[in-house]
């Protein structure tokens, strides 16, 4: 490519940033609690599917206190279509209980606290931290991981290692935005089944580009 990997990453950021909407949200939410619950539910399913079920969920259980006291069968019925609904229902109910008991019903704003909650791993925590606090947050989901490996920014598959490697290539203030624009690029252009290289704005920087 003729440039070092950090320079290439920054060039990719600038191009994708210019070609992406100013604000990107894949999940529909109205407050930090809704964002956290939606992020937990998005595991092993699509954001679209989560967005279909959460209006009913949050109408019935609008805050941590109400969800903490929810009947598990009622929650499972609402979120059934997201898959793994037994585990997810148990997680979001217990998560809500812990929010009430330890955080006054509010979503914590530290990685160390978030990852103690049931169903919340680093990816989920980064979704919350990046969106709510504009904190340095590399969000490694399937789309992001696929794109950064295809373009040649990393070869590893472990999400935590990907997070650290990509994070080291960019200034921290660009982490969250880079996560979102790369994710969007993976959904629209660099898709799992086919990479539309002829429509790709960063093809000239990509190690897998079929047009080169």
C-alpha positions in Angstrom: 0.0 0.0 0.0 3.0 2.3 0.4 1.8 3.8 3.8 2.1 2.6 7.3 -1.0 1.0 8.9 -1.8 3.9 11.2 -1.7 6.4 8.4 -3.8 4.2 6.3 -6.3 3.8 9.1 -6.6 7.5 9.5 -7.1 7.9 5.7 -9.9 5.4 5.9 -11.5 7.3 8.8 -11.4 10.6 6.9 -13.0 9.1 3.8 -15.7 7.0 5.5 -16.4 9.9 7.9 -17.0 12.2 4.9 -19.3 9.7 3.3 -21.3 8.8 6.4 -24.3 10.4 8.1 -23.3 12.8 11.0 -25.2 10.7 13.5 -25.4 6.9 13.3 -27.7 4.9 15.6 -28.5 1.2 14.8 -30.6 0.8 17.9 -33.7 2.8 18.8 -33.6 4.2 22.3 -34.8 7.2 24.3 -32.6 7.1 27.4 -29.5 5.3 28.8 -31.5 2.5 30.3 -33.2 1.7 27.0 -29.8 1.8 25.2 -28.2 -0.6 27.6 -31.1 -3.1 27.5 -31.3 -2.9 23.7 -27.6 -3.5 23.4 -27.8 -6.6 25.6 -30.7 -7.9 23.5 -28.8 -7.4 20.3 -26.4 -10.3 21.0 -26.8 -13.0 18.4 -29.5 -11.2 16.5 -30.0 -8.1 14.3 -30.5 -4.6 15.5 -33.6 -4.6 13.3 -35.1 -7.4 15.3 -34.3 -5.7 18.6 -36.0 -2.5 17.4 -39.1 -4.4 16.7 -39.6 -5.7 20.2 -38.3 -3.0 22.5 -41.2 -0.6 22.1 -43.5 -3.1 23.7 -40.8 -4.0 26.3 -40.2 -0.4 27.4 -43.9 0.5 27.3 -44.5 -2.4 29.8 -41.2 -1.9 31.7 -40.0 1.7 31.3 -37.2 1.8 33.8 -34.9 -0.4 35.9 -37.3 -0.6 38.9 -40.2 -1.9 36.8 -38.0 -4.4 34.9 -36.4 -5.6 38.1 -39.8 -6.6 39.3 -41.0 -8.1 36.0 -42.3 -11.6 35.7 -39.8 -13.6 33.6 -42.5 -15.3 31.5 -43.8 -11.9 30.5 -40.4 -10.7 29.4 -39.6 -13.9 27.5 -42.9 -13.5 25.6 -42.0 -10.0 24.5 -38.4 -10.7 23.5 -38.9 -14.2 22.2 -38.1 -13.3 18.6 -34.6 -12.0 19.4 -33.3 -15.6 20.2 -31.8 -17.0 23.4 -34.8 -15.3 25.0 -34.6 -17.3 28.3 -31.0 -16.2 29.0 -31.6 -12.7 27.8 -34.8 -12.3 29.9 -32.9 -13.5 33.0 -30.0 -11.2 32.2 -32.0 -8.0 31.7 -34.1 -8.6 34.8 -31.1 -9.3 37.0 -29.2 -6.4 35.3 -32.1 -4.1 36.3 -32.1 -5.4 39.9 -28.4 -4.6 40.1 -28.9 -1.2 38.7 -31.5 -0.5 41.4 -29.4 -2.1 44.2 -26.0 -0.7 43.3 -26.4 2.3 41.0 -29.6 4.0 42.2 -31.4 2.7 39.1 -29.0 4.6 36.7 -26.7 3.2 34.0 -23.1 3.5 35.2 -20.6 5.3 33.0 -17.5 3.3 33.7 -16.4 0.2 31.8 -15.4 -1.5 35.1 -19.0 -1.1 36.4 -20.8 -2.0 33.2 -19.1 -5.3 32.7 -20.2 -6.5 36.1 -23.8 -6.5 34.9 -25.4 -9.7 33.6 -25.2 -9.9 29.8 -22.9 -6.9 29.4 -19.5 -7.6 27.8 -17.0 -5.1 26.5 -18.8 -4.7 23.1 -22.1 -3.9 24.8 -20.3 -1.6 27.3 -18.6 0.2 24.5 -21.9 0.8 22.7 -23.1 2.6 25.9 -19.9 4.4 26.7 -19.3 5.6 23.2 -22.8 6.8 22.5 -23.6 8.4 25.9 -20.3 9.8 26.9 -18.4 10.1 23.6 -15.8 8.0 25.4 -13.0 6.2 23.6 -14.9 3.1 22.4 -14.0 0.5 19.8 -17.1 -1.6 19.2 -16.1 -4.9 17.8 -19.2 -6.6 16.4 -19.4 -8.9 13.4 -19.6 -6.1 10.9 -16.7 -4.2 12.3 -14.5 -7.2 12.8 -15.1 -8.4 9.2 -14.3 -5.0 7.7 -11.1 -4.3 9.6 -9.8 -7.8 8.8 -10.7 -7.5 5.1 -9.1 -4.2 4.6 -5.9 -5.4 6.4 -5.9 -3.5 9.6 -5.7 -6.6 11.7 -5.5 -10.4 11.3 -6.8 -11.4 14.7 -10.3 -12.6 15.5 -10.4 -12.2 19.3 -12.7 -9.2 19.9 -10.7 -7.8 22.8 -7.4 -8.0 20.8 -9.1 -6.4 17.8 -10.4 -3.6 20.1 -6.8 -3.0 21.4 -5.1 -3.2 18.0 -7.5 -0.9 16.2 -7.6 1.5 19.2 -3.8 1.9 19.0 -4.0 3.1 15.4 -6.2 6.1 16.0 -6.5 9.0 18.4 -8.9 8.1 21.2 -11.4 10.8 20.3 -12.0 9.1 16.9 -12.6 5.6 18.3 -16.4 5.7 18.6 -17.0 7.5 15.3 -14.6 5.0 13.6 -16.5 2.1 15.1 -19.8 3.4 13.7 -18.7 4.4 10.2 -16.9 1.1 9.7 -19.9 -0.8 11.0 -22.2 1.1 8.6 -19.7 0.4 5.8 -19.9 -3.3 6.6 -23.7 -3.2 6.5 -24.0 -1.3 3.2 -20.9 -2.0 1.1 -18.4 -4.5 2.6 -21.1 -7.1 3.3 -20.6 -10.6 4.6 -21.7 -12.4 1.5 -20.2 -10.0 -1.0 -17.9 -6.9 -0.9 -19.1 -4.3 -3.4 -15.7 -3.1 -4.3 -16.9 -1.1 -7.3 -18.9 1.1 -4.9 -16.3 1.3 -2.1 -14.8 4.6 -1.3 -11.8 3.1 0.5 -11.0 0.3 -2.1 -7.7 1.9 -2.9 -6.6 1.5 0.7 -7.9 -2.1 1.1 -5.7 -5.2 0.9 -8.6 -7.3 -0.4 -10.0 -4.9 -3.0 -10.9 -6.8 -6.1 -10.5 -3.8 -8.4 -6.7 -3.5 -7.8 
